[in-house]
Amino acid sequence: MEKLNLNIEVESEVANLYKAMDSNQQKKIDLLLGIWLKEAITNQNYLEDIMEKCSQEAQANGLTPEILESLLQES
């Protein structure tokens, strides 16, 4: 199967941690992300479930809609 590079934006901390990993660990992360992306893209219910879980976790950690809006405006 042909492989292509995909550029995605992540927080600088995530990018720096990834770059600091050895190549074997990076390959494992690449494989995991590829599987996750394929599932998320091809199965809309899966993506919605993930988004709902993220929302619930954010709310449990004190993220309100107002704080989220403020953070999004800063970007």
PDB file of N, CA, C and O in Angstrom:
ATOM      1  N   MET A   1       0.835  -1.175   0.000  1.00  0.00           N
ATOM      2  CA  MET A   1       0.000   0.000   0.000  1.00  0.00           C
ATOM      3  C   MET A   1       0.885   1.244   0.000  1.00  0.00           C
ATOM      4  O   MET A   1       1.835   1.346   0.776  1.00  0.00           O
ATOM      5  N   GLU A   2       0.564   2.166  -0.863  1.00  0.00           N
ATOM      6  CA  GLU A   2       1.333   3.419  -0.957  1.00  0.00           C
ATOM      7  C   GLU A   2       1.088   4.273   0.282  1.00  0.00           C
ATOM      8  O   GLU A   2      -0.028   4.340   0.797  1.00  0.00           O
ATOM      9  N   LYS A   3       2.126   4.907   0.737  1.00  0.00           N
ATOM     10  CA  LYS A   3       2.018   5.796   1.893  1.00  0.00           C
ATOM     11  C   LYS A   3       2.358   7.210   1.455  1.00  0.00           C
ATOM     12  O   LYS A   3       3.264   7.426   0.649  1.00  0.00           O
ATOM     13  N   LEU A   4       1.621   8.166   1.997  1.00  0.00           N
ATOM     14  CA  LEU A   4       1.842   9.579   1.727  1.00  0.00           C
ATOM     15  C   LEU A   4       2.009  10.316   3.043  1.00  0.00           C
ATOM     16  O   LEU A   4       1.499   9.876   4.074  1.00  0.00           O
ATOM     17  N   ASN A   5       2.713  11.426   3.014  1.00  0.00           N
ATOM     18  CA  ASN A   5       2.827  12.277   4.191  1.00  0.00           C
ATOM     19  C   ASN A   5       1.571  13.095   4.342  1.00  0.00           C
ATOM     20  O   ASN A   5       0.950  13.499   3.359  1.00  0.00           O
ATOM     21  N   LEU A   6       1.205  13.335   5.583  1.00  0.00           N
ATOM     22  CA  LEU A   6       0.041  14.151   5.912  1.00  0.00           C
ATOM     23  C   LEU A   6       0.486  15.149   6.967  1.00  0.00           C
ATOM     24  O   LEU A   6       0.993  14.758   8.018  1.00  0.00           O
ATOM     25  N   ASN A   7       0.304  16.415   6.699  1.00  0.00           N
ATOM     26  CA  ASN A   7       0.668  17.446   7.670  1.00  0.00           C
ATOM     27  C   ASN A   7      -0.559  17.840   8.466  1.00  0.00           C
ATOM     28  O   ASN A   7      -1.592  18.198   7.900  1.00  0.00           O
ATOM     29  N   ILE A   8      -0.440  17.772   9.783  1.00  0.00           N
ATOM     30  CA  ILE A   8      -1.522  18.207  10.654  1.00  0.00           C
ATOM     31  C   ILE A   8      -0.942  19.159  11.694  1.00  0.00           C
ATOM     32  O   ILE A   8       0.228  19.056  12.063  1.00  0.00           O
ATOM     33  N   GLU A   9      -1.763  20.072  12.153  1.00  0.00           N
ATOM     34  CA  GLU A   9      -1.327  21.016  13.174  1.00  0.00           C
ATOM     35  C   GLU A   9      -1.607  20.433  14.551  1.00  0.00           C
ATOM     36  O   GLU A   9      -2.705  19.949  14.823  1.00  0.00           O
ATOM     37  N   VAL A  10      -0.610  20.486  15.405  1.00  0.00           N
ATOM     38  CA  VAL A  10      -0.739  20.071  16.798  1.00  0.00           C
ATOM     39  C   VAL A  10      -0.065  21.126  17.658  1.00  0.00           C
ATOM     40  O   VAL A  10       0.666  21.979  17.155  1.00  0.00           O
ATOM     41  N   GLU A  11      -0.313  21.064  18.941  1.00  0.00           N
ATOM     42  CA  GLU A  11       0.347  21.990  19.858  1.00  0.00           C
ATOM     43  C   GLU A  11       1.854  21.778  19.786  1.00  0.00           C
ATOM     44  O   GLU A  11       2.323  20.668  19.536  1.00  0.00           O
ATOM     45  N   SER A  12       2.592  22.832  20.004  1.00  0.00           N
ATOM     46  CA  SER A  12       4.051  22.743  19.907  1.00  0.00           C
ATOM     47  C   SER A  12       4.613  21.715  20.871  1.00  0.00           C
ATOM     48  O   SER A  12       5.594  21.045  20.550  1.00  0.00           O
ATOM     49  N   GLU A  13       4.012  21.574  22.051  1.00  0.00           N
ATOM     50  CA  GLU A  13       4.495  20.588  23.016  1.00  0.00           C
ATOM     51  C   GLU A  13       4.377  19.172  22.441  1.00  0.00           C
ATOM     52  O   GLU A  13       5.283  18.354  22.604  1.00  0.00           O
ATOM     53  N   VAL A  14       3.268  18.891  21.775  1.00  0.00           N
ATOM     54  CA  VAL A  14       3.069  17.572  21.177  1.00  0.00           C
ATOM     55  C   VAL A  14       4.102  17.332  20.080  1.00  0.00           C
ATOM     56  O   VAL A  14       4.702  16.260  20.007  1.00  0.00           O
ATOM     57  N   ALA A  15       4.304  18.333  19.231  1.00  0.00           N
ATOM     58  CA  ALA A  15       5.273  18.206  18.149  1.00  0.00           C
ATOM     59  C   ALA A  15       6.677  17.979  18.689  1.00  0.00           C
ATOM     60  O   ALA A  15       7.419  17.149  18.163  1.00  0.00           O
ATOM     61  N   ASN A  16       7.041  18.700  19.719  1.00  0.00           N
ATOM     62  CA  ASN A  16       8.381  18.552  20.300  1.00  0.00           C
ATOM     63  C   ASN A  16       8.573  17.177  20.943  1.00  0.00           C
ATOM     64  O   ASN A  16       9.639  16.573  20.820  1.00  0.00           O
ATOM     65  N   LEU A  17       7.547  16.691  21.621  1.00  0.00           N
ATOM     66  CA  LEU A  17       7.631  15.363  22.217  1.00  0.00           C
ATOM     67  C   LEU A  17       7.776  14.298  21.139  1.00  0.00           C
ATOM     68  O   LEU A  17       8.560  13.360  21.284  1.00  0.00           O
ATOM     69  N   TYR A  18       7.020  14.446  20.059  1.00  0.00           N
ATOM     70  CA  TYR A  18       7.091  13.490  18.949  1.00  0.00           C
ATOM     71  C   TYR A  18       8.484  13.506  18.324  1.00  0.00           C
ATOM     72  O   TYR A  18       9.069  12.452  18.072  1.00  0.00           O
ATOM     73  N   LYS A  19       9.003  14.687  18.080  1.00  0.00           N
ATOM     74  CA  LYS A  19      10.324  14.808  17.457  1.00  0.00           C
ATOM     75  C   LYS A  19      11.428  14.226  18.346  1.00  0.00           C
ATOM     76  O   LYS A  19      12.454  13.769  17.842  1.00  0.00           O
ATOM     77  N   ALA A  20      11.220  14.244  19.653  1.00  0.00           N
ATOM     78  CA  ALA A  20      12.220  13.736  20.581  1.00  0.00           C
ATOM     79  C   ALA A  20      12.198  12.206  20.696  1.00  0.00           C
ATOM     80  O   ALA A  20      13.129  11.616  21.243  1.00  0.00           O
ATOM     81  N   MET A  21      11.159  11.574  20.192  1.00  0.00           N
ATOM     82  CA  MET A  21      11.054  10.107  20.259  1.00  0.00           C
ATOM     83  C   MET A  21      12.012   9.463  19.276  1.00  0.00           C
ATOM     84  O   MET A  21      12.391  10.066  18.271  1.00  0.00           O
ATOM     85  N   ASP A  22      12.402   8.228  19.575  1.00  0.00           N
ATOM     86  CA  ASP A  22      13.223   7.516  18.600  1.00  0.00           C
ATOM     87  C   ASP A  22      12.336   7.076  17.433  1.00  0.00           C
ATOM     88  O   ASP A  22      11.112   7.048  17.552  1.00  0.00           O
ATOM     89  N   SER A  23      12.950   6.741  16.330  1.00  0.00           N
ATOM     90  CA  SER A  23      12.217   6.460  15.095  1.00  0.00           C
ATOM     91  C   SER A  23      11.263   5.275  15.238  1.00  0.00           C
ATOM     92  O   SER A  23      10.210   5.263  14.601  1.00  0.00           O
ATOM     93  N   ASN A  24      11.605   4.282  16.055  1.00  0.00           N
ATOM     94  CA  ASN A  24      10.707   3.144  16.253  1.00  0.00           C
ATOM     95  C   ASN A  24       9.420   3.575  16.962  1.00  0.00           C
ATOM     96  O   ASN A  24       8.330   3.127  16.608  1.00  0.00           O
ATOM     97  N   GLN A  25       9.556   4.432  17.948  1.00  0.00           N
ATOM     98  CA  GLN A  25       8.376   4.940  18.647  1.00  0.00           C
ATOM     99  C   GLN A  25       7.538   5.816  17.718  1.00  0.00           C
ATOM    100  O   GLN A  25       6.309   5.753  17.743  1.00  0.00           O
ATOM    101  N   GLN A  26       8.201   6.631  16.900  1.00  0.00           N
ATOM    102  CA  GLN A  26       7.468   7.463  15.946  1.00  0.00           C
ATOM    103  C   GLN A  26       6.670   6.605  14.971  1.00  0.00           C
ATOM    104  O   GLN A  26       5.533   6.943  14.641  1.00  0.00           O
ATOM    105  N   LYS A  27       7.247   5.507  14.509  1.00  0.00           N
ATOM    106  CA  LYS A  27       6.555   4.613  13.583  1.00  0.00           C
ATOM    107  C   LYS A  27       5.312   4.011  14.236  1.00  0.00           C
ATOM    108  O   LYS A  27       4.272   3.871  13.593  1.00  0.00           O
ATOM    109  N   LYS A  28       5.425   3.661  15.507  1.00  0.00           N
ATOM    110  CA  LYS A  28       4.277   3.115  16.225  1.00  0.00           C
ATOM    111  C   LYS A  28       3.164   4.157  16.349  1.00  0.00           C
ATOM    112  O   LYS A  28       1.987   3.847  16.163  1.00  0.00           O
ATOM    113  N   ILE A  29       3.549   5.385  16.662  1.00  0.00           N
ATOM    114  CA  ILE A  29       2.573   6.475  16.761  1.00  0.00           C
ATOM    115  C   ILE A  29       1.943   6.727  15.395  1.00  0.00           C
ATOM    116  O   ILE A  29       0.730   6.910  15.295  1.00  0.00           O
ATOM    117  N   ASP A  30       2.762   6.736  14.342  1.00  0.00           N
ATOM    118  CA  ASP A  30       2.251   6.938  12.980  1.00  0.00           C
ATOM    119  C   ASP A  30       1.214   5.878  12.622  1.00  0.00           C
ATOM    120  O   ASP A  30       0.164   6.192  12.062  1.00  0.00           O
ATOM    121  N   LEU A  31       1.511   4.634  12.946  1.00  0.00           N
ATOM    122  CA  LEU A  31       0.592   3.533  12.661  1.00  0.00           C
ATOM    123  C   LEU A  31      -0.707   3.700  13.433  1.00  0.00           C
ATOM    124  O   LEU A  31      -1.793   3.552  12.872  1.00  0.00           O
ATOM    125  N   LEU A  32      -0.595   4.006  14.705  1.00  0.00           N
ATOM    126  CA  LEU A  32      -1.775   4.203  15.541  1.00  0.00           C
ATOM    127  C   LEU A  32      -2.630   5.363  15.025  1.00  0.00           C
ATOM    128  O   LEU A  32      -3.851   5.239  14.931  1.00  0.00           O
ATOM    129  N   LEU A  33      -2.003   6.473  14.695  1.00  0.00           N
ATOM    130  CA  LEU A  33      -2.743   7.624  14.173  1.00  0.00           C
ATOM    131  C   LEU A  33      -3.406   7.305  12.842  1.00  0.00           C
ATOM    132  O   LEU A  33      -4.532   7.733  12.589  1.00  0.00           O
ATOM    133  N   GLY A  34      -2.716   6.556  11.992  1.00  0.00           N
ATOM    134  CA  GLY A  34      -3.293   6.171  10.715  1.00  0.00           C
ATOM    135  C   GLY A  34      -4.547   5.336  10.892  1.00  0.00           C
ATOM    136  O   GLY A  34      -5.549   5.551  10.210  1.00  0.00           O
ATOM    137  N   ILE A  35      -4.487   4.383  11.810  1.00  0.00           N
ATOM    138  CA  ILE A  35      -5.655   3.543  12.090  1.00  0.00           C
ATOM    139  C   ILE A  35      -6.791   4.397  12.649  1.00  0.00           C
ATOM    140  O   ILE A  35      -7.936   4.282  12.213  1.00  0.00           O
ATOM    141  N   TRP A  36      -6.468   5.244  13.604  1.00  0.00           N
ATOM    142  CA  TRP A  36      -7.481   6.086  14.225  1.00  0.00           C
ATOM    143  C   TRP A  36      -8.114   7.038  13.203  1.00  0.00           C
ATOM    144  O   TRP A  36      -9.334   7.196  13.181  1.00  0.00           O
ATOM    145  N   LEU A  37      -7.304   7.663  12.370  1.00  0.00           N
ATOM    146  CA  LEU A  37      -7.836   8.583  11.361  1.00  0.00           C
ATOM    147  C   LEU A  37      -8.747   7.876  10.372  1.00  0.00           C
ATOM    148  O   LEU A  37      -9.815   8.383  10.027  1.00  0.00           O
ATOM    149  N   LYS A  38      -8.325   6.714   9.921  1.00  0.00           N
ATOM    150  CA  LYS A  38      -9.144   5.965   8.970  1.00  0.00           C
ATOM    151  C   LYS A  38     -10.499   5.625   9.582  1.00  0.00           C
ATOM    152  O   LYS A  38     -11.536   5.786   8.939  1.00  0.00           O
ATOM    153  N   GLU A  39     -10.483   5.161  10.812  1.00  0.00           N
ATOM    154  CA  GLU A  39     -11.733   4.822  11.495  1.00  0.00           C
ATOM    155  C   GLU A  39     -12.604   6.064  11.689  1.00  0.00           C
ATOM    156  O   GLU A  39     -13.813   6.022  11.463  1.00  0.00           O
ATOM    157  N   ALA A  40     -11.990   7.158  12.105  1.00  0.00           N
ATOM    158  CA  ALA A  40     -12.743   8.386  12.343  1.00  0.00           C
ATOM    159  C   ALA A  40     -13.349   8.944  11.059  1.00  0.00           C
ATOM    160  O   ALA A  40     -14.463   9.467  11.071  1.00  0.00           O
ATOM    161  N   ILE A  41     -12.621   8.832   9.959  1.00  0.00           N
ATOM    162  CA  ILE A  41     -13.086   9.382   8.688  1.00  0.00           C
ATOM    163  C   ILE A  41     -14.169   8.508   8.057  1.00  0.00           C
ATOM    164  O   ILE A  41     -15.123   9.023   7.474  1.00  0.00           O
ATOM    165  N   THR A  42     -14.021   7.197   8.171  1.00  0.00           N
ATOM    166  CA  THR A  42     -14.952   6.299   7.488  1.00  0.00           C
ATOM    167  C   THR A  42     -16.171   5.934   8.325  1.00  0.00           C
ATOM    168  O   THR A  42     -17.146   5.408   7.789  1.00  0.00           O
ATOM    169  N   ASN A  43     -16.137   6.200   9.619  1.00  0.00           N
ATOM    170  CA  ASN A  43     -17.254   5.832  10.474  1.00  0.00           C
ATOM    171  C   ASN A  43     -17.696   7.060  11.252  1.00  0.00           C
ATOM    172  O   ASN A  43     -17.115   7.380  12.290  1.00  0.00           O
ATOM    173  N   GLN A  44     -18.708   7.744  10.767  1.00  0.00           N
ATOM    174  CA  GLN A  44     -19.160   8.994  11.368  1.00  0.00           C
ATOM    175  C   GLN A  44     -19.581   8.795  12.822  1.00  0.00           C
ATOM    176  O   GLN A  44     -19.331   9.665  13.656  1.00  0.00           O
ATOM    177  N   ASN A  45     -20.212   7.670  13.142  1.00  0.00           N
ATOM    178  CA  ASN A  45     -20.617   7.429  14.529  1.00  0.00           C
ATOM    179  C   ASN A  45     -19.400   7.356  15.439  1.00  0.00           C
ATOM    180  O   ASN A  45     -19.439   7.846  16.568  1.00  0.00           O
ATOM    181  N   TYR A  46     -18.334   6.755  14.964  1.00  0.00           N
ATOM    182  CA  TYR A  46     -17.102   6.653  15.744  1.00  0.00           C
ATOM    183  C   TYR A  46     -16.578   8.046  16.075  1.00  0.00           C
ATOM    184  O   TYR A  46     -16.230   8.331  17.221  1.00  0.00           O
ATOM    185  N   LEU A  47     -16.525   8.904  15.072  1.00  0.00           N
ATOM    186  CA  LEU A  47     -16.040  10.273  15.273  1.00  0.00           C
ATOM    187  C   LEU A  47     -16.931  11.019  16.267  1.00  0.00           C
ATOM    188  O   LEU A  47     -16.431  11.708  17.156  1.00  0.00           O
ATOM    189  N   GLU A  48     -18.236  10.884  16.118  1.00  0.00           N
ATOM    190  CA  GLU A  48     -19.148  11.561  17.036  1.00  0.00           C
ATOM    191  C   GLU A  48     -18.989  11.042  18.463  1.00  0.00           C
ATOM    192  O   GLU A  48     -19.072  11.816  19.417  1.00  0.00           O
ATOM    193  N   ASP A  49     -18.760   9.729  18.617  1.00  0.00           N
ATOM    194  CA  ASP A  49     -18.529   9.158  19.942  1.00  0.00           C
ATOM    195  C   ASP A  49     -17.271   9.746  20.578  1.00  0.00           C
ATOM    196  O   ASP A  49     -17.267  10.088  21.761  1.00  0.00           O
ATOM    197  N   ILE A  50     -16.207   9.860  19.789  1.00  0.00           N
ATOM    198  CA  ILE A  50     -14.956  10.431  20.297  1.00  0.00           C
ATOM    199  C   ILE A  50     -15.170  11.891  20.700  1.00  0.00           C
ATOM    200  O   ILE A  50     -14.711  12.324  21.757  1.00  0.00           O
ATOM    201  N   MET A  51     -15.860  12.636  19.859  1.00  0.00           N
ATOM    202  CA  MET A  51     -16.104  14.049  20.159  1.00  0.00           C
ATOM    203  C   MET A  51     -16.939  14.191  21.439  1.00  0.00           C
ATOM    204  O   MET A  51     -16.683  15.082  22.250  1.00  0.00           O
ATOM    205  N   GLU A  52     -17.922  13.325  21.619  1.00  0.00           N
ATOM    206  CA  GLU A  52     -18.759  13.360  22.819  1.00  0.00           C
ATOM    207  C   GLU A  52     -17.935  13.034  24.058  1.00  0.00           C
ATOM    208  O   GLU A  52     -18.080  13.696  25.086  1.00  0.00           O
ATOM    209  N   LYS A  53     -17.073  12.023  23.976  1.00  0.00           N
ATOM    210  CA  LYS A  53     -16.218  11.665  25.111  1.00  0.00           C
ATOM    211  C   LYS A  53     -15.268  12.808  25.454  1.00  0.00           C
ATOM    212  O   LYS A  53     -15.041  13.098  26.629  1.00  0.00           O
ATOM    213  N   CYS A  54     -14.717  13.452  24.439  1.00  0.00           N
ATOM    214  CA  CYS A  54     -13.823  14.597  24.672  1.00  0.00           C
ATOM    215  C   CYS A  54     -14.583  15.729  25.350  1.00  0.00           C
ATOM    216  O   CYS A  54     -14.065  16.370  26.265  1.00  0.00           O
ATOM    217  N   SER A  55     -15.802  15.971  24.905  1.00  0.00           N
ATOM    218  CA  SER A  55     -16.626  17.019  25.491  1.00  0.00           C
ATOM    219  C   SER A  55     -16.926  16.721  26.958  1.00  0.00           C
ATOM    220  O   SER A  55     -16.827  17.605  27.809  1.00  0.00           O
ATOM    221  N   GLN A  56     -17.289  15.482  27.247  1.00  0.00           N
ATOM    222  CA  GLN A  56     -17.585  15.099  28.624  1.00  0.00           C
ATOM    223  C   GLN A  56     -16.360  15.240  29.516  1.00  0.00           C
ATOM    224  O   GLN A  56     -16.460  15.711  30.649  1.00  0.00           O
ATOM    225  N   GLU A  57     -15.207  14.832  29.005  1.00  0.00           N
ATOM    226  CA  GLU A  57     -13.973  14.941  29.790  1.00  0.00           C
ATOM    227  C   GLU A  57     -13.614  16.406  30.033  1.00  0.00           C
ATOM    228  O   GLU A  57     -13.206  16.780  31.133  1.00  0.00           O
ATOM    229  N   ALA A  58     -13.769  17.223  29.006  1.00  0.00           N
ATOM    230  CA  ALA A  58     -13.470  18.647  29.154  1.00  0.00           C
ATOM    231  C   ALA A  58     -14.382  19.286  30.200  1.00  0.00           C
ATOM    232  O   ALA A  58     -13.925  20.062  31.039  1.00  0.00           O
ATOM    233  N   GLN A  59     -15.669  18.955  30.144  1.00  0.00           N
ATOM    234  CA  GLN A  59     -16.611  19.498  31.124  1.00  0.00           C
ATOM    235  C   GLN A  59     -16.280  19.019  32.529  1.00  0.00           C
ATOM    236  O   GLN A  59     -16.355  19.793  33.484  1.00  0.00           O
ATOM    237  N   ALA A  60     -15.915  17.749  32.661  1.00  0.00           N
ATOM    238  CA  ALA A  60     -15.549  17.198  33.968  1.00  0.00           C
ATOM    239  C   ALA A  60     -14.307  17.888  34.528  1.00  0.00           C
ATOM    240  O   ALA A  60     -14.123  17.950  35.744  1.00  0.00           O
ATOM    241  N   ASN A  61     -13.454  18.408  33.638  1.00  0.00           N
ATOM    242  CA  ASN A  61     -12.234  19.105  34.050  1.00  0.00           C
ATOM    243  C   ASN A  61     -12.435  20.609  34.162  1.00  0.00           C
ATOM    244  O   ASN A  61     -11.471  21.357  34.330  1.00  0.00           O
ATOM    245  N   GLY A  62     -13.697  21.058  34.070  1.00  0.00           N
ATOM    246  CA  GLY A  62     -14.006  22.463  34.302  1.00  0.00           C
ATOM    247  C   GLY A  62     -14.042  23.352  33.074  1.00  0.00           C
ATOM    248  O   GLY A  62     -14.137  24.572  33.207  1.00  0.00           O
ATOM    249  N   LEU A  63     -13.970  22.775  31.884  1.00  0.00           N
ATOM    250  CA  LEU A  63     -14.019  23.595  30.674  1.00  0.00           C
ATOM    251  C   LEU A  63     -15.470  23.936  30.370  1.00  0.00           C
ATOM    252  O   LEU A  63     -16.271  23.053  30.064  1.00  0.00           O
ATOM    253  N   THR A  64     -15.798  25.194  30.455  1.00  0.00           N
ATOM    254  CA  THR A  64     -17.159  25.654  30.159  1.00  0.00           C
ATOM    255  C   THR A  64     -17.220  26.130  28.707  1.00  0.00           C
ATOM    256  O   THR A  64     -16.184  26.391  28.096  1.00  0.00           O
ATOM    257  N   PRO A  65     -18.424  26.245  28.157  1.00  0.00           N
ATOM    258  CA  PRO A  65     -18.540  26.784  26.787  1.00  0.00           C
ATOM    259  C   PRO A  65     -17.911  28.171  26.663  1.00  0.00           C
ATOM    260  O   PRO A  65     -17.339  28.505  25.626  1.00  0.00           O
ATOM    261  N   GLU A  66     -18.016  28.969  27.712  1.00  0.00           N
ATOM    262  CA  GLU A  66     -17.437  30.309  27.682  1.00  0.00           C
ATOM    263  C   GLU A  66     -15.909  30.264  27.615  1.00  0.00           C
ATOM    264  O   GLU A  66     -15.293  31.013  26.856  1.00  0.00           O
ATOM    265  N   ILE A  67     -15.313  29.393  28.404  1.00  0.00           N
ATOM    266  CA  ILE A  67     -13.851  29.258  28.391  1.00  0.00           C
ATOM    267  C   ILE A  67     -13.397  28.739  27.037  1.00  0.00           C
ATOM    268  O   ILE A  67     -12.405  29.219  26.488  1.00  0.00           O
ATOM    269  N   LEU A  68     -14.116  27.761  26.495  1.00  0.00           N
ATOM    270  CA  LEU A  68     -13.771  27.225  25.185  1.00  0.00           C
ATOM    271  C   LEU A  68     -13.830  28.314  24.129  1.00  0.00           C
ATOM    272  O   LEU A  68     -12.918  28.428  23.310  1.00  0.00           O
ATOM    273  N   GLU A  69     -14.878  29.108  24.132  1.00  0.00           N
ATOM    274  CA  GLU A  69     -15.004  30.192  23.154  1.00  0.00           C
ATOM    275  C   GLU A  69     -13.850  31.173  23.288  1.00  0.00           C
ATOM    276  O   GLU A  69     -13.310  31.646  22.287  1.00  0.00           O
ATOM    277  N   SER A  70     -13.474  31.477  24.521  1.00  0.00           N
ATOM    278  CA  SER A  70     -12.346  32.381  24.757  1.00  0.00           C
ATOM    279  C   SER A  70     -11.055  31.793  24.196  1.00  0.00           C
ATOM    280  O   SER A  70     -10.272  32.501  23.563  1.00  0.00           O
ATOM    281  N   LEU A  71     -10.830  30.491  24.428  1.00  0.00           N
ATOM    282  CA  LEU A  71      -9.633  29.845  23.914  1.00  0.00           C
ATOM    283  C   LEU A  71      -9.607  29.827  22.396  1.00  0.00           C
ATOM    284  O   LEU A  71      -8.560  30.041  21.785  1.00  0.00           O
ATOM    285  N   LEU A  72     -10.748  29.574  21.793  1.00  0.00           N
ATOM    286  CA  LEU A  72     -10.816  29.537  20.335  1.00  0.00           C
ATOM    287  C   LEU A  72     -10.566  30.908  19.715  1.00  0.00           C
ATOM    288  O   LEU A  72      -9.992  31.004  18.630  1.00  0.00           O
ATOM    289  N   GLN A  73     -10.990  31.957  20.392  1.00  0.00           N
ATOM    290  CA  GLN A  73     -10.773  33.313  19.890  1.00  0.00           C
ATOM    291  C   GLN A  73      -9.306  33.717  19.981  1.00  0.00           C
ATOM    292  O   GLN A  73      -8.843  34.555  19.207  1.00  0.00           O
ATOM    293  N   GLU A  74      -8.573  33.124  20.924  1.00  0.00           N
ATOM    294  CA  GLU A  74      -7.150  33.430  21.080  1.00  0.00           C
ATOM    295  C   GLU A  74      -6.314  32.846  19.942  1.00  0.00           C
ATOM    296  O   GLU A  74      -5.248  33.372  19.625  1.00  0.00           O
ATOM    297  N   SER A  75      -6.789  31.772  19.333  1.00  0.00           N
ATOM    298  CA  SER A  75      -6.017  31.089  18.299  1.00  0.00           C
ATOM    299  C   SER A  75      -5.909  31.879  17.031  1.00  0.00           C
ATOM    300  O   SER A  75      -5.285  31.425  16.072  1.00  0.00           O
TER     301      SER A  75
END
